[in-house]
């Protein structure tokens, strides 16, 4: 992630039409590097998660909050605030036990980066692509992008009536 790309994202915060303008800008930045076939944002609402944005709403739409069972993935990402990267189908399936529809879309690798603020995981920034697509560089790029999404997730919390 170059300083120029980050400066552009920070400039977007001043534009009208927030938080949608920032979400679009981050989606475009992630499409350029590291690339994706699916970009989603998930809000954390207690023990529930809710998809609040999808680059493919026709196939993977935003939706209501669903209970997130306590799994190694949820402990790592949602409780400990650490990224998750799965580049192979086995790791992908461990993170997504219901991965069939995603795999039918040709997806088999994922990066999930928590969006953190004031000690809390507000949500996750998620990229999905073909198997073998992601590694440590993708994680680092998304960790640089995630902080500019804090206002979007805070607005989602307010809209959902959460503290």
Backbone as JSON Lines, residues from 0, in Angstrom:
{"i":0,"aa":"X","n":[0.85,-1.17,0.0],"ca":[0.0,0.0,0.0],"c":[0.9,1.23,0.0]}
{"i":1,"aa":"X","n":[0.77,2.04,-1.03],"ca":[1.62,3.22,-1.14],"c":[1.04,4.38,-0.34]}
{"i":2,"aa":"X","n":[1.9,5.33,0.0],"ca":[1.45,6.51,0.71],"c":[0.43,7.29,-0.13]}
{"i":3,"aa":"X","n":[0.62,7.3,-1.44],"ca":[-0.31,8.01,-2.33],"c":[-1.7,7.38,-2.26]}
{"i":4,"aa":"X","n":[-1.77,6.06,-2.28],"ca":[-3.08,5.39,-2.2],"c":[-3.74,5.64,-0.85]}
{"i":5,"aa":"X","n":[-2.97,5.62,0.21],"ca":[-3.55,5.91,1.53],"c":[-4.0,7.36,1.63]}
{"i":6,"aa":"X","n":[-3.22,8.28,1.07],"ca":[-3.61,9.69,1.09],"c":[-4.92,9.89,0.34]}
{"i":7,"aa":"X","n":[-5.09,9.19,-0.76],"ca":[-6.36,9.28,-1.52],"c":[-7.53,8.79,-0.67]}
{"i":8,"aa":"X","n":[-7.33,7.7,0.06],"ca":[-8.4,7.2,0.91],"c":[-8.74,8.19,2.02]}
{"i":9,"aa":"X","n":[-7.72,8.78,2.65],"ca":[-7.99,9.75,3.69],"c":[-8.75,10.95,3.12]}
{"i":10,"aa":"X","n":[-8.43,11.34,1.89],"ca":[-9.14,12.46,1.26],"c":[-10.62,12.14,1.04]}
{"i":11,"aa":"X","n":[-10.92,10.87,0.78],"ca":[-12.31,10.46,0.55],"c":[-13.16,10.72,1.8]}
{"i":12,"aa":"X","n":[-12.57,10.65,2.98],"ca":[-13.33,10.9,4.2],"c":[-13.98,12.28,4.22]}
{"i":13,"aa":"X","n":[-13.38,13.24,3.51],"ca":[-13.93,14.6,3.48],"c":[-15.07,14.75,2.47]}
{"i":14,"aa":"X","n":[-15.24,13.77,1.6],"ca":[-16.28,13.85,0.56],"c":[-17.67,13.64,1.15]}
{"i":15,"aa":"X","n":[-18.66,14.19,0.5],"ca":[-20.06,13.95,0.85],"c":[-20.4,12.5,0.52]}
{"i":16,"aa":"X","n":[-21.46,12.02,1.16],"ca":[-21.96,10.69,0.83],"c":[-21.32,9.57,1.63]}
{"i":17,"aa":"X","n":[-20.91,9.9,2.88],"ca":[-20.31,8.88,3.74],"c":[-21.42,8.07,4.41]}
{"i":18,"aa":"X","n":[-21.21,6.84,4.73],"ca":[-19.97,6.09,4.57],"c":[-19.83,5.39,3.22]}
{"i":19,"aa":"X","n":[-20.85,5.5,2.36],"ca":[-20.82,4.78,1.09],"c":[-19.61,5.15,0.23]}
{"i":20,"aa":"X","n":[-19.22,6.41,0.24],"ca":[-18.07,6.84,-0.58],"c":[-16.8,6.13,-0.14]}
{"i":21,"aa":"X","n":[-16.59,6.0,1.17],"ca":[-15.39,5.33,1.66],"c":[-15.44,3.84,1.38]}
{"i":22,"aa":"X","n":[-16.59,3.23,1.54],"ca":[-16.7,1.79,1.26],"c":[-16.35,1.53,-0.21]}
{"i":23,"aa":"X","n":[-16.88,2.35,-1.11],"ca":[-16.55,2.19,-2.54],"c":[-15.06,2.37,-2.78]}
{"i":24,"aa":"X","n":[-14.46,3.38,-2.15],"ca":[-13.03,3.66,-2.34],"c":[-12.18,2.5,-1.84]}
{"i":25,"aa":"X","n":[-12.53,1.91,-0.7],"ca":[-11.77,0.78,-0.18],"c":[-11.97,-0.44,-1.08]}
{"i":26,"aa":"X","n":[-13.18,-0.65,-1.54],"ca":[-13.42,-1.77,-2.45],"c":[-12.57,-1.62,-3.72]}
{"i":27,"aa":"X","n":[-12.51,-0.42,-4.27],"ca":[-11.69,-0.18,-5.47],"c":[-10.2,-0.36,-5.18]}
{"i":28,"aa":"X","n":[-9.74,0.13,-4.03],"ca":[-8.33,-0.03,-3.67],"c":[-7.98,-1.5,-3.5]}
{"i":29,"aa":"X","n":[-8.87,-2.26,-2.87],"ca":[-8.62,-3.69,-2.68],"c":[-8.68,-4.45,-3.99]}
{"i":30,"aa":"X","n":[-9.5,-3.98,-4.94],"ca":[-9.56,-4.62,-6.26],"c":[-8.23,-4.44,-6.99]}
{"i":31,"aa":"X","n":[-7.62,-3.26,-6.81],"ca":[-6.34,-2.99,-7.47],"c":[-5.2,-3.78,-6.83]}
{"i":32,"aa":"X","n":[-5.22,-3.89,-5.51],"ca":[-4.16,-4.6,-4.78],"c":[-4.7,-4.95,-3.39]}
{"i":33,"aa":"X","n":[-4.85,-6.19,-3.11],"ca":[-4.33,-7.4,-3.74],"c":[-5.23,-8.05,-4.79]}
{"i":34,"aa":"X","n":[-6.4,-7.5,-5.03],"ca":[-7.34,-8.07,-5.98],"c":[-8.35,-8.94,-5.26]}
{"i":35,"aa":"X","n":[-9.53,-9.09,-5.87],"ca":[-10.56,-9.94,-5.28],"c":[-11.62,-10.28,-6.31]}
{"i":36,"aa":"X","n":[-12.31,-11.36,-6.05],"ca":[-13.52,-11.7,-6.8],"c":[-14.76,-11.41,-5.98]}
{"i":37,"aa":"X","n":[-14.56,-11.26,-4.66],"ca":[-15.65,-10.9,-3.76],"c":[-15.08,-10.08,-2.61]}
{"i":38,"aa":"X","n":[-15.71,-8.94,-2.35],"ca":[-15.34,-8.02,-1.27],"c":[-16.56,-7.88,-0.38]}
{"i":39,"aa":"X","n":[-16.41,-8.15,0.91],"ca":[-17.54,-7.99,1.82],"c":[-17.09,-7.29,3.09]}
{"i":40,"aa":"X","n":[-18.07,-6.7,3.77],"ca":[-17.87,-6.14,5.09],"c":[-18.9,-6.78,6.01]}
{"i":41,"aa":"X","n":[-18.43,-7.24,7.17],"ca":[-19.3,-7.84,8.17],"c":[-19.23,-7.03,9.45]}
{"i":42,"aa":"X","n":[-20.39,-6.6,9.95],"ca":[-20.46,-5.88,11.23],"c":[-20.6,-6.89,12.35]}
{"i":43,"aa":"X","n":[-19.91,-6.64,13.45],"ca":[-20.02,-7.49,14.64],"c":[-21.02,-6.83,15.57]}
{"i":44,"aa":"X","n":[-22.03,-7.6,15.96],"ca":[-23.09,-7.11,16.84],"c":[-23.22,-8.1,18.0]}
{"i":45,"aa":"X","n":[-22.36,-7.96,18.98],"ca":[-22.35,-8.91,20.09],"c":[-21.85,-10.26,19.6]}
{"i":46,"aa":"X","n":[-22.68,-11.29,19.74],"ca":[-22.32,-12.63,19.27],"c":[-22.87,-12.89,17.87]}
{"i":47,"aa":"X","n":[-23.3,-11.84,17.22],"ca":[-23.85,-11.97,15.87],"c":[-22.98,-11.18,14.89]}
{"i":48,"aa":"X","n":[-23.05,-11.58,13.63],"ca":[-22.4,-10.83,12.55],"c":[-23.44,-10.55,11.48]}
{"i":49,"aa":"X","n":[-23.24,-9.44,10.79],"ca":[-24.18,-9.05,9.74],"c":[-23.4,-8.53,8.55]}
{"i":50,"aa":"X","n":[-23.65,-9.12,7.37],"ca":[-23.0,-8.63,6.15],"c":[-23.67,-7.32,5.79]}
{"i":51,"aa":"X","n":[-22.85,-6.24,5.78],"ca":[-23.39,-4.91,5.51],"c":[-23.03,-4.41,4.12]}
{"i":52,"aa":"X","n":[-22.11,-5.1,3.45],"ca":[-21.74,-4.72,2.09],"c":[-21.2,-5.93,1.35]}
{"i":53,"aa":"X","n":[-21.52,-6.0,0.08],"ca":[-21.0,-7.06,-0.79],"c":[-20.79,-6.5,-2.18]}
{"i":54,"aa":"X","n":[-19.65,-6.85,-2.77],"ca":[-19.4,-6.44,-4.15],"c":[-20.24,-7.27,-5.13]}
{"i":55,"aa":"X","n":[-20.82,-8.36,-4.65],"ca":[-21.67,-9.24,-5.47],"c":[-23.01,-9.47,-4.77]}
{"i":56,"aa":"X","n":[-23.81,-8.41,-4.61],"ca":[-25.08,-8.58,-3.89],"c":[-26.03,-9.55,-4.58]}
{"i":57,"aa":"X","n":[-25.82,-9.78,-5.88],"ca":[-26.64,-10.75,-6.6],"c":[-26.38,-12.17,-6.13]}
{"i":58,"aa":"X","n":[-25.17,-12.47,-5.68],"ca":[-24.79,-13.82,-5.25],"c":[-24.59,-13.93,-3.74]}
{"i":59,"aa":"X","n":[-24.08,-12.86,-3.13],"ca":[-23.77,-12.86,-1.69],"c":[-24.31,-11.53,-1.13]}
{"i":60,"aa":"X","n":[-25.62,-11.48,-0.88],"ca":[-26.22,-10.2,-0.5],"c":[-25.99,-9.82,0.96]}
{"i":61,"aa":"X","n":[-26.07,-8.51,1.25],"ca":[-26.14,-8.1,2.64],"c":[-27.38,-8.74,3.27]}
{"i":62,"aa":"X","n":[-27.35,-8.89,4.57],"ca":[-28.49,-9.55,5.19],"c":[-28.58,-9.32,6.68]}
{"i":63,"aa":"X","n":[-29.51,-10.03,7.3],"ca":[-29.72,-9.85,8.74],"c":[-28.57,-10.44,9.55]}
{"i":64,"aa":"X","n":[-28.5,-10.05,10.8],"ca":[-27.49,-10.57,11.71],"c":[-27.76,-12.04,11.98]}
{"i":65,"aa":"X","n":[-26.69,-12.82,12.02],"ca":[-26.8,-14.24,12.33],"c":[-25.85,-14.56,13.48]}
{"i":66,"aa":"X","n":[-26.24,-15.53,14.28],"ca":[-25.42,-15.96,15.4],"c":[-24.13,-16.57,14.88]}
{"i":67,"aa":"X","n":[-23.01,-16.12,15.43],"ca":[-21.7,-16.65,15.03],"c":[-21.27,-17.63,16.09]}
{"i":68,"aa":"X","n":[-21.21,-18.92,15.75],"ca":[-20.74,-19.88,16.75],"c":[-19.28,-19.62,17.11]}
{"i":69,"aa":"X","n":[-18.91,-20.03,18.3],"ca":[-17.53,-19.86,18.76],"c":[-16.69,-20.95,18.11]}
{"i":70,"aa":"X","n":[-15.81,-20.54,17.2],"ca":[-14.94,-21.45,16.46],"c":[-13.51,-20.92,16.54]}
{"i":71,"aa":"X","n":[-12.53,-21.71,16.13],"ca":[-11.17,-21.15,16.08],"c":[-11.09,-19.86,15.26]}
{"i":72,"aa":"X","n":[-11.85,-19.8,14.16],"ca":[-11.86,-18.59,13.33],"c":[-12.43,-17.4,14.11]}
{"i":73,"aa":"X","n":[-13.6,-17.6,14.75],"ca":[-14.22,-16.48,15.46],"c":[-13.38,-16.02,16.65]}
{"i":74,"aa":"X","n":[-12.72,-16.97,17.3],"ca":[-11.83,-16.59,18.42],"c":[-10.69,-15.73,17.89]}
{"i":75,"aa":"X","n":[-10.04,-16.17,16.81],"ca":[-8.9,-15.44,16.26],"c":[-9.29,-14.07,15.74]}
{"i":76,"aa":"X","n":[-10.35,-14.0,14.95],"ca":[-10.7,-12.76,14.25],"c":[-11.58,-11.85,15.11]}
{"i":77,"aa":"X","n":[-12.67,-12.4,15.63],"ca":[-13.65,-11.56,16.31],"c":[-13.32,-11.29,17.77]}
{"i":78,"aa":"X","n":[-12.68,-12.25,18.46],"ca":[-12.36,-12.04,19.86],"c":[-10.95,-11.47,20.06]}
{"i":79,"aa":"X","n":[-9.97,-12.03,19.35],"ca":[-8.59,-11.6,19.52],"c":[-8.2,-10.47,18.57]}
{"i":80,"aa":"X","n":[-9.01,-10.2,17.55],"ca":[-8.72,-9.12,16.62],"c":[-7.53,-9.37,15.73]}
{"i":81,"aa":"X","n":[-7.29,-10.65,15.39],"ca":[-6.16,-10.99,14.53],"c":[-6.68,-11.43,13.16]}
{"i":82,"aa":"X","n":[-5.97,-11.07,12.08],"ca":[-6.4,-11.45,10.73],"c":[-6.36,-12.97,10.53]}
{"i":83,"aa":"X","n":[-7.12,-13.39,9.54],"ca":[-7.13,-14.8,9.13],"c":[-6.89,-14.83,7.62]}
{"i":84,"aa":"X","n":[-6.03,-15.74,7.19],"ca":[-5.77,-15.9,5.76],"c":[-5.8,-17.39,5.45]}
{"i":85,"aa":"X","n":[-6.61,-17.77,4.48],"ca":[-6.68,-19.16,4.03],"c":[-6.45,-19.16,2.53]}
{"i":86,"aa":"X","n":[-5.39,-19.82,2.12],"ca":[-5.05,-19.85,0.69],"c":[-5.4,-21.18,0.04]}
{"i":87,"aa":"X","n":[-5.64,-22.22,0.85],"ca":[-5.92,-23.54,0.28],"c":[-7.36,-23.95,0.63]}
{"i":88,"aa":"X","n":[-7.94,-24.85,-0.16],"ca":[-9.33,-25.25,0.06],"c":[-9.62,-25.8,1.46]}
{"i":89,"aa":"X","n":[-8.69,-26.55,2.04],"ca":[-8.93,-27.11,3.37],"c":[-9.06,-26.01,4.42]}
{"i":90,"aa":"X","n":[-8.16,-25.05,4.41],"ca":[-8.23,-23.92,5.35],"c":[-9.46,-23.08,5.1]}
{"i":91,"aa":"X","n":[-9.81,-22.93,3.83],"ca":[-11.0,-22.18,3.44],"c":[-12.24,-22.84,4.04]}
{"i":92,"aa":"X","n":[-12.35,-24.14,3.92],"ca":[-13.51,-24.88,4.45],"c":[-13.56,-24.83,5.98]}
{"i":93,"aa":"X","n":[-12.39,-24.81,6.63],"ca":[-12.39,-24.7,8.1],"c":[-13.01,-23.38,8.54]}
{"i":94,"aa":"X","n":[-12.73,-22.33,7.81],"ca":[-13.29,-21.02,8.16],"c":[-14.75,-20.91,7.76]}
{"i":95,"aa":"X","n":[-15.13,-21.6,6.69],"ca":[-16.5,-21.52,6.17],"c":[-17.05,-22.94,6.0]}
{"i":96,"aa":"X","n":[-17.61,-23.51,7.06],"ca":[-18.14,-24.87,6.95],"c":[-19.23,-24.99,5.87]}
{"i":97,"aa":"X","n":[-19.91,-23.88,5.59],"ca":[-20.93,-23.86,4.54],"c":[-20.37,-23.24,3.25]}
{"i":98,"aa":"X","n":[-19.16,-23.64,2.89],"ca":[-18.42,-23.01,1.79],"c":[-18.91,-23.41,0.4]}
{"i":99,"aa":"X","n":[-19.81,-24.38,0.3],"ca":[-20.26,-24.86,-1.01],"c":[-20.64,-23.77,-1.99]}
{"i":100,"aa":"X","n":[-21.56,-22.85,-1.63],"ca":[-21.93,-21.79,-2.58],"c":[-20.75,-20.91,-2.99]}
{"i":101,"aa":"X","n":[-19.85,-20.64,-2.06],"ca":[-18.67,-19.83,-2.39],"c":[-17.75,-20.59,-3.34]}
{"i":102,"aa":"X","n":[-17.55,-21.86,-3.07],"ca":[-16.69,-22.66,-3.94],"c":[-17.29,-22.79,-5.34]}
{"i":103,"aa":"X","n":[-18.61,-22.85,-5.42],"ca":[-19.26,-22.91,-6.75],"c":[-19.06,-21.6,-7.52]}
{"i":104,"aa":"X","n":[-18.73,-20.52,-6.82],"ca":[-18.41,-19.25,-7.47],"c":[-16.94,-19.21,-7.88]}
{"i":105,"aa":"X","n":[-16.19,-20.29,-7.62],"ca":[-14.77,-20.34,-7.94],"c":[-13.88,-19.79,-6.85]}
{"i":106,"aa":"X","n":[-14.45,-19.55,-5.67],"ca":[-13.7,-18.97,-4.56],"c":[-13.1,-20.07,-3.71]}
{"i":107,"aa":"X","n":[-11.88,-19.85,-3.23],"ca":[-11.22,-20.86,-2.42],"c":[-10.1,-20.29,-1.56]}
{"i":108,"aa":"X","n":[-9.98,-18.97,-1.52],"ca":[-9.03,-18.34,-0.6],"c":[-9.69,-17.09,-0.03]}
{"i":109,"aa":"X","n":[-9.26,-16.73,1.17],"ca":[-9.89,-15.61,1.86],"c":[-8.88,-14.9,2.75]}
{"i":110,"aa":"X","n":[-9.1,-13.61,2.91],"ca":[-8.42,-12.81,3.93],"c":[-9.52,-12.09,4.7]}
{"i":111,"aa":"X","n":[-9.51,-12.26,6.02],"ca":[-10.44,-11.56,6.91],"c":[-9.6,-10.69,7.83]}
{"i":112,"aa":"X","n":[-9.82,-9.39,7.78],"ca":[-9.07,-8.46,8.63],"c":[-10.06,-7.73,9.53]}
{"i":113,"aa":"X","n":[-9.86,-7.82,10.85],"ca":[-10.75,-7.11,11.75],"c":[-10.56,-5.6,11.64]}
{"i":114,"aa":"X","n":[-11.67,-4.89,11.74],"ca":[-11.65,-3.43,11.8],"c":[-11.77,-3.08,13.28]}
{"i":115,"aa":"X","n":[-10.71,-2.51,13.82],"ca":[-10.58,-2.29,15.26],"c":[-10.72,-0.82,15.63]}
{"i":116,"aa":"X","n":[-11.36,-0.59,16.79],"ca":[-11.5,0.77,17.3],"c":[-11.73,0.7,18.81]}
{"i":117,"aa":"X","n":[-10.94,1.43,19.55],"ca":[-11.1,1.55,20.99],"c":[-11.14,0.19,21.68]}
{"i":118,"aa":"X","n":[-10.3,-0.72,21.21],"ca":[-10.21,-2.04,21.82],"c":[-11.26,-3.04,21.39]}
{"i":119,"aa":"X","n":[-12.14,-2.64,20.47],"ca":[-13.22,-3.52,20.01],"c":[-13.05,-3.88,18.54]}
{"i":120,"aa":"X","n":[-13.55,-5.06,18.19],"ca":[-13.67,-5.45,16.78],"c":[-15.04,-4.96,16.33]}
{"i":121,"aa":"X","n":[-15.05,-3.95,15.47],"ca":[-16.3,-3.41,14.95],"c":[-16.86,-4.28,13.84]}
{"i":122,"aa":"X","n":[-15.97,-4.93,13.11],"ca":[-16.39,-5.74,11.97],"c":[-15.17,-6.31,11.28]}
{"i":123,"aa":"X","n":[-15.41,-6.84,10.1],"ca":[-14.31,-7.41,9.32],"c":[-14.38,-6.94,7.87]}
{"i":124,"aa":"X","n":[-13.2,-6.78,7.31],"ca":[-12.99,-6.51,5.89],"c":[-12.55,-7.84,5.3]}
{"i":125,"aa":"X","n":[-13.27,-8.3,4.28],"ca":[-13.06,-9.65,3.76],"c":[-12.87,-9.64,2.25]}
{"i":126,"aa":"X","n":[-11.82,-10.32,1.8],"ca":[-11.6,-10.53,0.37],"c":[-11.61,-12.02,0.11]}
{"i":127,"aa":"X","n":[-12.25,-12.41,-0.98],"ca":[-12.26,-13.81,-1.41],"c":[-11.86,-13.87,-2.87]}
{"i":128,"aa":"X","n":[-11.15,-14.94,-3.22],"ca":[-10.69,-15.12,-4.59],"c":[-10.44,-16.61,-4.83]}
{"i":129,"aa":"X","n":[-9.82,-16.91,-5.94],"ca":[-9.54,-18.29,-6.31],"c":[-8.53,-18.92,-5.34]}
{"i":130,"aa":"X","n":[-8.51,-20.25,-5.26],"ca":[-7.56,-20.9,-4.36],"c":[-6.12,-20.46,-4.64]}
{"i":131,"aa":"X","n":[-5.35,-20.31,-3.56],"ca":[-3.94,-19.96,-3.67],"c":[-3.66,-18.49,-3.89]}
{"i":132,"aa":"X","n":[-4.66,-17.66,-3.85],"ca":[-4.53,-16.25,-4.23],"c":[-3.85,-15.38,-3.19]}
{"i":133,"aa":"X","n":[-4.1,-15.64,-1.89],"ca":[-3.66,-14.7,-0.87],"c":[-2.56,-15.24,0.02]}
{"i":134,"aa":"X","n":[-1.77,-14.3,0.57],"ca":[-0.69,-14.62,1.5],"c":[-0.45,-13.44,2.42]}
{"i":135,"aa":"X","n":[0.7,-13.39,3.07],"ca":[0.99,-12.32,4.04],"c":[0.92,-10.91,3.45]}
{"i":136,"aa":"X","n":[1.27,-10.74,2.19],"ca":[1.23,-9.4,1.58],"c":[-0.2,-8.88,1.52]}
{"i":137,"aa":"X","n":[-1.14,-9.76,1.19],"ca":[-2.55,-9.35,1.13],"c":[-3.04,-8.93,2.52]}
{"i":138,"aa":"X","n":[-2.65,-9.68,3.53],"ca":[-3.04,-9.34,4.9],"c":[-2.51,-7.95,5.25]}
{"i":139,"aa":"X","n":[-1.26,-7.69,4.97],"ca":[-0.66,-6.38,5.28],"c":[-1.37,-5.25,4.55]}
{"i":140,"aa":"X","n":[-1.71,-5.46,3.3],"ca":[-2.42,-4.44,2.53],"c":[-3.77,-4.14,3.15]}
{"i":141,"aa":"X","n":[-4.5,-5.17,3.52],"ca":[-5.83,-4.95,4.11],"c":[-5.74,-4.33,5.49]}
{"i":142,"aa":"X","n":[-4.71,-4.67,6.24],"ca":[-4.54,-4.04,7.55],"c":[-4.3,-2.53,7.4]}
{"i":143,"aa":"X","n":[-3.68,-2.12,6.32],"ca":[-3.5,-0.69,6.05],"c":[-4.81,-0.02,5.64]}
{"i":144,"aa":"X","n":[-5.69,-0.77,4.98],"ca":[-6.97,-0.23,4.53],"c":[-8.02,-0.17,5.64]}
{"i":145,"aa":"X","n":[-8.0,-1.14,6.54],"ca":[-9.07,-1.3,7.52],"c":[-9.38,-0.05,8.35]}
{"i":146,"aa":"X","n":[-8.4,0.7,8.84],"ca":[-8.74,1.83,9.71],"c":[-9.64,2.89,9.07]}
{"i":147,"aa":"X","n":[-9.56,3.07,7.77],"ca":[-10.41,4.09,7.15],"c":[-11.88,3.67,7.13]}
{"i":148,"aa":"X","n":[-12.16,2.41,7.46],"ca":[-13.54,1.94,7.53],"c":[-14.18,2.13,8.9]}
{"i":149,"aa":"X","n":[-13.4,2.58,9.89],"ca":[-13.96,2.76,11.24],"c":[-15.22,3.63,11.22]}
{"i":150,"aa":"X","n":[-15.23,4.8,10.56],"ca":[-16.47,5.59,10.57],"c":[-17.67,4.84,9.99]}
{"i":151,"aa":"X","n":[-17.46,4.05,8.95],"ca":[-18.56,3.29,8.36],"c":[-19.13,2.3,9.36]}
{"i":152,"aa":"X","n":[-18.26,1.6,10.07],"ca":[-18.74,0.63,11.05],"c":[-19.38,1.32,12.26]}
{"i":153,"aa":"X","n":[-18.86,2.47,12.68],"ca":[-19.49,3.2,13.78],"c":[-20.89,3.65,13.39]}
{"i":154,"aa":"X","n":[-21.06,4.11,12.15],"ca":[-22.4,4.49,11.69],"c":[-23.34,3.3,11.67]}
{"i":155,"aa":"X","n":[-22.84,2.14,11.28],"ca":[-23.66,0.92,11.3],"c":[-24.1,0.59,12.72]}
{"i":156,"aa":"X","n":[-23.19,0.74,13.69],"ca":[-23.54,0.49,15.09],"c":[-24.63,1.43,15.56]}
{"i":157,"aa":"X","n":[-24.5,2.7,15.22],"ca":[-25.5,3.69,15.63],"c":[-26.84,3.33,14.99]}
{"i":158,"aa":"X","n":[-26.84,3.01,13.7],"ca":[-28.08,2.66,13.01],"c":[-28.74,1.42,13.6]}
{"i":159,"aa":"X","n":[-27.92,0.48,14.09],"ca":[-28.45,-0.75,14.68],"c":[-28.83,-0.57,16.15]}
{"i":160,"aa":"X","n":[-28.59,0.65,16.7],"ca":[-28.92,0.91,18.08],"c":[-27.98,0.27,19.07]}
{"i":161,"aa":"X","n":[-26.74,0.02,18.64],"ca":[-25.75,-0.61,19.51],"c":[-24.86,0.45,20.14]}
{"i":162,"aa":"X","n":[-24.29,0.14,21.32],"ca":[-23.39,1.12,21.96],"c":[-22.08,1.25,21.22]}
